[in-house]
């Protein structure tokens, strides 16, 4: 099942907002914005309401900007000349964030978007700021994604001839069957320890006895409150009911 750009963007948003450092960074940003009062908020609001305004506005615009940038980057990845995708990311993010700020200011201050001098001035400032931030994050993310990654530590436990891309891990008595594209091996270890050695963002545990690499999934079929995963090598792996939410969060099953 192909991961859609929308699912990918939602998954990225959930990942970012599940990290404690995101809230620390947002708290610092809100405090800075409340003290500095950009976009006319210093003149129009006292400190307390200004703090409340940015505590509401900053997380919302950040979430919308992150979702839009990720969605557009996935949607137009590899299309057109080299400048096309980053340009689409910058413009789309700036437009969506600008529209949200106009709406929030309309509700908070009664500043209707039909007030063209006000709207054009605010949109211009927000557009440039959001576009530059989106471009910077796009290139940082791209640079990070192309950095070479070493093989999962688990592969070092296998004989050299069977060291290939991971496909699945399954419990076999006191052993873990490690299946790669080059064959299968039995390792005397716990499944939880084996999963820790698969690397980051490589797959999902779908059953108390099974883990699968997401790149090796060919299809997923719902079976009541459970599911069956068909791998590219033709094998079927059961997905237990308690692991269905993780598959949904990964965009592999509809919500």
VENKAHU-V572795 format. One record per residue. N is the residue number from 1. RES is the residue in one letter. NEAR is the number of other ideal C-beta (glycine too) atoms within 12 Angstrom. D_FIRST is the distance of its C-alpha to the first C-alpha in Angstrom with 2 decimals. Layout:
n:N res:RES near:NEAR d_first:D_FIRST
n:N res:RES near:NEAR d_first:D_FIRST
This chain:
n:1 res:X near:25 d_first:0.00
n:2 res:X near:16 d_first:3.80
n:3 res:X near:22 d_first:6.49
n:4 res:X near:19 d_first:9.09
n:5 res:X near:22 d_first:12.73
n:6 res:X near:21 d_first:13.89
n:7 res:X near:28 d_first:11.77
n:8 res:X near:28 d_first:12.78
n:9 res:X near:30 d_first:16.32
n:10 res:X near:26 d_first:16.59
n:11 res:X near:31 d_first:15.53
n:12 res:X near:32 d_first:18.12
n:13 res:X near:27 d_first:20.65
n:14 res:X near:23 d_first:20.33
n:15 res:X near:21 d_first:20.74
n:16 res:X near:26 d_first:23.79
n:17 res:X near:20 d_first:25.42
n:18 res:X near:13 d_first:25.03
n:19 res:X near:14 d_first:27.24
n:20 res:X near:11 d_first:30.97
n:21 res:X near:13 d_first:31.97
n:22 res:X near:22 d_first:30.32
n:23 res:X near:18 d_first:32.79
n:24 res:X near:12 d_first:35.64
n:25 res:X near:18 d_first:34.95
n:26 res:X near:27 d_first:34.71
n:27 res:X near:20 d_first:37.92
n:28 res:X near:16 d_first:39.69
n:29 res:X near:24 d_first:38.52
n:30 res:X near:27 d_first:39.69
n:31 res:X near:19 d_first:43.04
n:32 res:X near:17 d_first:43.51
n:33 res:X near:30 d_first:42.77
n:34 res:X near:27 d_first:45.07
n:35 res:X near:16 d_first:47.86
n:36 res:X near:17 d_first:47.53
n:37 res:X near:21 d_first:46.81
n:38 res:X near:24 d_first:45.12
n:39 res:X near:35 d_first:44.69
n:40 res:X near:21 d_first:47.96
n:41 res:X near:32 d_first:47.11
n:42 res:X near:19 d_first:49.96
n:43 res:X near:11 d_first:52.55
n:44 res:X near:19 d_first:51.20
n:45 res:X near:23 d_first:50.29
n:46 res:X near:14 d_first:52.10
n:47 res:X near:17 d_first:50.35
n:48 res:X near:11 d_first:49.12
n:49 res:X near:19 d_first:47.51
n:50 res:X near:30 d_first:46.23
n:51 res:X near:25 d_first:44.54
n:52 res:X near:18 d_first:43.01
n:53 res:X near:32 d_first:41.85
n:54 res:X near:35 d_first:40.05
n:55 res:X near:22 d_first:38.66
n:56 res:X near:25 d_first:36.87
n:57 res:X near:36 d_first:36.15
n:58 res:X near:34 d_first:35.00
n:59 res:X near:26 d_first:32.02
n:60 res:X near:25 d_first:30.88
n:61 res:X near:38 d_first:31.16
n:62 res:X near:35 d_first:29.54
n:63 res:X near:27 d_first:26.48
n:64 res:X near:31 d_first:26.22
n:65 res:X near:42 d_first:26.90
n:66 res:X near:35 d_first:24.31
n:67 res:X near:34 d_first:21.57
n:68 res:X near:39 d_first:22.74
n:69 res:X near:45 d_first:23.16
n:70 res:X near:35 d_first:19.72
n:71 res:X near:30 d_first:18.06
n:72 res:X near:33 d_first:20.28
n:73 res:X near:35 d_first:19.98
n:74 res:X near:30 d_first:16.18
n:75 res:X near:23 d_first:16.58
n:76 res:X near:25 d_first:19.45
n:77 res:X near:21 d_first:18.76
n:78 res:X near:12 d_first:20.52
n:79 res:X near:17 d_first:21.96
n:80 res:X near:13 d_first:25.71
n:81 res:X near:11 d_first:28.50
n:82 res:X near:12 d_first:28.39
n:83 res:X near:16 d_first:29.83
n:84 res:X near:18 d_first:27.51
n:85 res:X near:28 d_first:24.57
n:86 res:X near:30 d_first:26.97
n:87 res:X near:22 d_first:29.18
n:88 res:X near:28 d_first:26.46
n:89 res:X near:40 d_first:25.57
n:90 res:X near:34 d_first:29.29
n:91 res:X near:27 d_first:30.20
n:92 res:X near:32 d_first:27.32
n:93 res:X near:41 d_first:27.84
n:94 res:X near:33 d_first:31.60
n:95 res:X near:25 d_first:31.49
n:96 res:X near:33 d_first:29.34
n:97 res:X near:38 d_first:31.43
n:98 res:X near:35 d_first:34.61
n:99 res:X near:26 d_first:33.93
n:100 res:X near:31 d_first:33.27
n:101 res:X near:42 d_first:36.50
n:102 res:X near:33 d_first:38.46
n:103 res:X near:24 d_first:37.28
n:104 res:X near:28 d_first:38.11
n:105 res:X near:32 d_first:41.49
n:106 res:X near:19 d_first:42.21
n:107 res:X near:17 d_first:41.73
n:108 res:X near:23 d_first:43.50
n:109 res:X near:25 d_first:46.35
n:110 res:X near:13 d_first:46.55
n:111 res:X near:25 d_first:46.03
n:112 res:X near:16 d_first:44.74
n:113 res:X near:23 d_first:42.50
n:114 res:X near:12 d_first:45.13
n:115 res:X near:17 d_first:47.50
n:116 res:X near:14 d_first:46.75
n:117 res:X near:13 d_first:48.76
n:118 res:X near:23 d_first:47.13
n:119 res:X near:23 d_first:43.57
n:120 res:X near:16 d_first:43.78
n:121 res:X near:20 d_first:45.27
n:122 res:X near:34 d_first:42.69
n:123 res:X near:30 d_first:39.73
n:124 res:X near:20 d_first:41.10
n:125 res:X near:24 d_first:41.36
n:126 res:X near:35 d_first:37.98
n:127 res:X near:29 d_first:36.28
n:128 res:X near:21 d_first:37.75
n:129 res:X near:25 d_first:37.07
n:130 res:X near:36 d_first:33.40
n:131 res:X near:31 d_first:32.77
n:132 res:X near:22 d_first:34.42
n:133 res:X near:26 d_first:32.59
n:134 res:X near:41 d_first:29.17
n:135 res:X near:29 d_first:30.14
n:136 res:X near:20 d_first:31.39
n:137 res:X near:27 d_first:28.31
n:138 res:X near:34 d_first:26.07
n:139 res:X near:22 d_first:28.17
n:140 res:X near:17 d_first:28.48
n:141 res:X near:24 d_first:24.71
n:142 res:X near:20 d_first:24.32
n:143 res:X near:11 d_first:27.18
n:144 res:X near:12 d_first:25.79
n:145 res:X near:16 d_first:22.35
n:146 res:X near:10 d_first:24.14
n:147 res:X near:10 d_first:26.53
n:148 res:X near:7 d_first:26.27
n:149 res:X near:13 d_first:25.03
n:150 res:X near:12 d_first:26.50
n:151 res:X near:20 d_first:24.70
n:152 res:X near:29 d_first:23.86
n:153 res:X near:22 d_first:27.22
n:154 res:X near:35 d_first:25.96
n:155 res:X near:30 d_first:25.97
n:156 res:X near:17 d_first:29.71
n:157 res:X near:26 d_first:30.29
n:158 res:X near:30 d_first:29.06
n:159 res:X near:17 d_first:31.21
n:160 res:X near:14 d_first:30.79
n:161 res:X near:13 d_first:29.47
n:162 res:X near:24 d_first:26.38
n:163 res:X near:21 d_first:25.46
n:164 res:X near:24 d_first:22.09
n:165 res:X near:28 d_first:18.69
n:166 res:X near:41 d_first:17.94
n:167 res:X near:38 d_first:15.49
n:168 res:X near:45 d_first:16.69
n:169 res:X near:45 d_first:19.85
n:170 res:X near:33 d_first:21.46
n:171 res:X near:27 d_first:24.89
n:172 res:X near:21 d_first:27.44
n:173 res:X near:13 d_first:30.74
n:174 res:X near:12 d_first:32.00
n:175 res:X near:20 d_first:29.70
n:176 res:X near:33 d_first:26.16
n:177 res:X near:30 d_first:24.40
n:178 res:X near:41 d_first:22.75
n:179 res:X near:37 d_first:20.42
n:180 res:X near:31 d_first:19.88
n:181 res:X near:22 d_first:19.04
n:182 res:X near:19 d_first:22.82
n:183 res:X near:21 d_first:23.55
n:184 res:X near:25 d_first:24.16
n:185 res:X near:31 d_first:26.94
n:186 res:X near:22 d_first:28.52
n:187 res:X near:29 d_first:29.70
n:188 res:X near:17 d_first:32.23
n:189 res:X near:23 d_first:30.75
n:190 res:X near:19 d_first:29.04
n:191 res:X near:30 d_first:25.26
n:192 res:X near:16 d_first:25.75
n:193 res:X near:19 d_first:27.71
n:194 res:X near:37 d_first:25.23
n:195 res:X near:33 d_first:22.39
n:196 res:X near:19 d_first:24.84
n:197 res:X near:28 d_first:25.15
n:198 res:X near:35 d_first:21.52
n:199 res:X near:23 d_first:21.98
n:200 res:X near:13 d_first:20.54
n:201 res:X near:17 d_first:16.96
n:202 res:X near:29 d_first:15.73
n:203 res:X near:35 d_first:14.04
n:204 res:X near:37 d_first:14.53
n:205 res:X near:31 d_first:16.94
n:206 res:X near:40 d_first:15.42
n:207 res:X near:29 d_first:18.71
n:208 res:X near:19 d_first:22.30
n:209 res:X near:26 d_first:22.14
n:210 res:X near:33 d_first:18.72
n:211 res:X near:42 d_first:16.87
n:212 res:X near:42 d_first:13.69
n:213 res:X near:35 d_first:12.84
n:214 res:X near:35 d_first:9.63
n:215 res:X near:24 d_first:9.74
n:216 res:X near:31 d_first:10.07
n:217 res:X near:34 d_first:7.04
n:218 res:X near:23 d_first:6.02
n:219 res:X near:22 d_first:5.11
n:220 res:X near:32 d_first:6.80
n:221 res:X near:20 d_first:9.83
n:222 res:X near:20 d_first:12.47
n:223 res:X near:16 d_first:15.94
n:224 res:X near:12 d_first:18.45
n:225 res:X near:13 d_first:18.56
n:226 res:X near:21 d_first:16.53
n:227 res:X near:34 d_first:13.17
n:228 res:X near:26 d_first:12.35
n:229 res:X near:42 d_first:9.94
n:230 res:X near:22 d_first:9.84
n:231 res:X near:34 d_first:10.42
n:232 res:X near:22 d_first:10.92
n:233 res:X near:24 d_first:14.57
n:234 res:X near:14 d_first:14.22
n:235 res:X near:22 d_first:15.21
n:236 res:X near:24 d_first:14.19
n:237 res:X near:39 d_first:14.65
n:238 res:X near:28 d_first:15.74
n:239 res:X near:38 d_first:14.85
n:240 res:X near:24 d_first:18.12
n:241 res:X near:18 d_first:18.90
n:242 res:X near:16 d_first:20.23
n:243 res:X near:30 d_first:17.03
n:244 res:X near:28 d_first:14.87
n:245 res:X near:19 d_first:16.15
n:246 res:X near:25 d_first:14.97
n:247 res:X near:36 d_first:11.32
n:248 res:X near:23 d_first:12.01
n:249 res:X near:24 d_first:13.94
n:250 res:X near:36 d_first:11.28
n:251 res:X near:29 d_first:9.19
n:252 res:X near:35 d_first:6.51
n:253 res:X near:30 d_first:8.42
n:254 res:X near:16 d_first:10.68
n:255 res:X near:14 d_first:14.25
